[in-house]
Amino acid sequence: MRIALITSEPGHPLLSMTTALLAPHHHVDVLDPRTPPPVPEPLADVCLLKARTPQALALARDLERAGARVINSAAATALCQDRTSMAALALDAGLPFAATRTFPTLAGLASGPALSGPAVVKSRHSRRHDVVARVDSPSHLRDLAAAHPDEPVVVQDFAPNDGWDHKLWAIGDRLFAALRRSELSPEGRGPTRTLPLDDLPPGWPALVHRVGEVFSLDVYGVDIIDRGHGAPLIVDVNAFPGVRNQPGAPEALAALISRKGST
């Protein structure tokens, strides 16, 4: 089987360990989206879209048009980068997703009516070093807008919680979980703590699988906060996250690739 990794970081722990598992029996190529090659021939049986840059999405679309199987698809990956579209799809599907309002610019948000209470302001377009901030006052919002006046943003009401994000990851049918301090927490993020699946509140694993169905994702992450007594609130969905330091994740990815490549 031929496998292609669409990434500029083939040394990423999840990818490198998965490659080590596959290489003895399969041919693994790296397609760097920063210098995209022509669609290779023969086509790979499975392509992994790990990068999310415009160049990576364009390359994935070219591969899909040529008939390649891409995990996750370019369309599903792009959807997860637009927090407005993400929220609309999740809420339409009945998922417990944070209610989300969209503003063309941060400056426009700051110059409009005052927010009704603490809120979380995020860049509309998810990317590295984007804006994610808790806003508690008009002056705080004005300061944020002064630093990023033209940034398109979404606003979610701040949901009281214990300050921990539940990081849940799915690779095919396999789930992995961890706890990490919210980036909005005064204490800072701190280390990620692996969380046994048996310690999740009832219904959460099924909820994560449902997210994958709704968003047409095979490898993805779901960020959930506990609003109390196990009531989940989804605050983000990520296509092909790192899933670092999770025992069994490379094996799960290798098994997913083998299964997809044989169907």
Disulfide bonds with the S-S distance in Angstrom:
none
